[in-house]
Amino acid sequence: MSQPTPLPETSMESEEDRGTGSELTPHLHLPIPDLQLLRLDHAPALLAFERENRAYFAAAVPDRGDEFFTEFDTQYAQLLVWQAAGTDYLHLLVTERGEVVGRVNLTEVADGSAELGYRIAQKATGQGLATAAVRKVRELAATEYGLSRLRARVTLDNPASRKVLEHNGFVAVGELTLNGKPAMSYICELR
């Protein structure tokens, strides 16, 4: 098991995570969470994170559906299998109390490339966590996972996520439709 990776203190108040409508939501103002690779013992906290933020996430990305929650144990076991096989690297932002406040995943790892995806708890937005966590995972992708390119996709109606990518060296490379919405495809060259 790897040691938790604390995120840099200076990333707490970055501009890129602001302006997403979360100003009316109570926010966490705790020490910066640790970035940890997904482990078996994270299951209860991850399920609580997904349940607590289900409606919030569904406003920006398709809802996972009821099956995700009713079949969580089976799906969680599959995530751990994929991670052990090296096809996915799944990271959680975990507070000192063991609460999950974010996810940053590298999936479809093959040929030196992976797809990046992330979500931050509603109460933890606006603190620069997405930018700092994506930066750290980008560094891990290059130094620990041997990747040379990351891909990401984001809908045009999600400017905060686009800013997170752009502040982390991702470059827009094309337009597409994602979940029925206009979107942009991004690439980040790591080497």
N, C-alpha and C positions, 0 to 999 in steps of 0.2 A: 504494500500500500504506500502510496506517495504521501508526503507531508502536505498539509493544507498550504495553499499559496495565498498570502495576504495581498490584497490589491493596494496600490500606492495611495497614501493618505491624500495626496494632492488632487486626486480625481473626484473628490466628493461634490464639488460645486461647479461642474462644467456646464456650459451653456447648451450643449447639444441635446441634452435630455429634457430641456424645458420647453414649454409652449405646446404641450400635447393635450391640454385640457385637464391635466391631473392636478391643477392648482387647487381645486376644491376638495381633493382627497387628502386625508391625513397621511403624512409621510413619516417613515422611519428616520430617525436621526441618531443612529447608533454607530459604534465602531464599524469600519468597513468589513464586510463579510469575507470569509475565505473562499477561494476558488478551489473546489475539490472534485476529483473524478468520481463519478457515480459509483456507489457501493451498495451492497445489499441492505445495510442498516439505514440508508437514506430513504427507503421506501415510504414509511409513514409520513415523513416531513415533505417529501415530494408530492404525495397524494394530497396532503393538506394544502400545499401551494397551488396545485392545479384546481382543486375544488374552490378555494377562496377566490381565485382570479378567473374562474371560468367565464363569467359574463364580460369581464374587462378584456380578456384575450379575444373573445368571440367578436368584439367590436372591430378588431383589426385583422384577424385571421379566422379561417373557418373553425367552428367549434369542433372539438375532438369527438363529440357525440357521447351518448350515455354508455355505449359499449366500452369506451376507454376507461370509465370509472368502474363499471361492473366487472370487467375483465382485467383490472389493473395488475393484479399479481402475476398473471400469465404474461401480459405485455411487458411488465417490468423485468421478469426473468429473461425475456427475449432481448431486451436492451442490454442486459449484462452479458449475454452470450455474444451479441454483436460487438460489444466493446472488447471482450476477451479475444475475439477473433481479429481485432484491429480494423474492422470496417467502420466503426464509429468510435468517437471519443466524446463522452457525455460529461459535461461539467455542471456543477451546481454552485451557486453562491449561498453559503451557509453562515448564518450569524453565530455569535458566541453561544446563544441559547439553543442552537441546533435547528433553527427555522430556515427553510429554503426561501430565498427572496429573488432567485433568478436562475435561469438555465442558459448555458451557451454550449451548443452542440456542433460537432463536426461529424457529418454523416456522409455516406457513400464514398468512403475513403478508397481511392484506387489511383494508380498511376501518378502518384505524387500530388493528388488533388483531392479536395473535399468540399462539401456544401456546408456553409456556416448558417446556423439559425440561432436565435436567442429570444428570450422573453424575460421581462423583469416584472416583479409583483407591483401591482398598482400603488401600494403604499410606499414602495421604494423608488418610484420614478423621480426624475428631476434632480438626482444626486450624482449623476455622472457614472453610475454603476455599469450601465450597458457599455459605455465607451471604454471604461477601464477594464471590464471583463473581456470584451472583444479584443482589446489590445493584448491582454495577457494570453488569451487563447491563440491569437495570431502568432505571438512569440513562441508558445509551446508547439504550434503546428510546424514552425520552421526548425526549432532546436531539438525537440523531443520526439516528434512524430515523423520527421523527415519529409514534410510536405513542401512543395514549391509553389502551389497556387491554391487559393481559396475562392469559391464562388458563393454568391448570395443573390437572393431575389427579394424585392420589396415592392409593395404596391405604392403608387404615386400619392395615395391619400394618407401615407404614413411618413410625413417629413422628418419626424424625430429619428426613426430607424435609418432613413437615408443619410442623415447627418452623422449618425454613429458610424456607419460604414465609411463615409467620405473622410471623417476625422481619423480613421484607421487605415488609410491608404487604399481603399477600394475605389475603383474607377468604373463608372457606368459604361457598359459596352453594348447595350441594346435594349430595345423595348419588347415587351411580351404581355400576355394576359395571364394573370395569376388569380385563380379563384374567381374568375369572371370580371376582374378589375384590371385596368391598365397598370402596368408594373414596369420596373427596370431591373435588368440583370447587371450584376457587378462582378468584377474580378479583382483580386489582390495578388500580385506577384510577390512571393516571399523571398526570392533569391535573385 
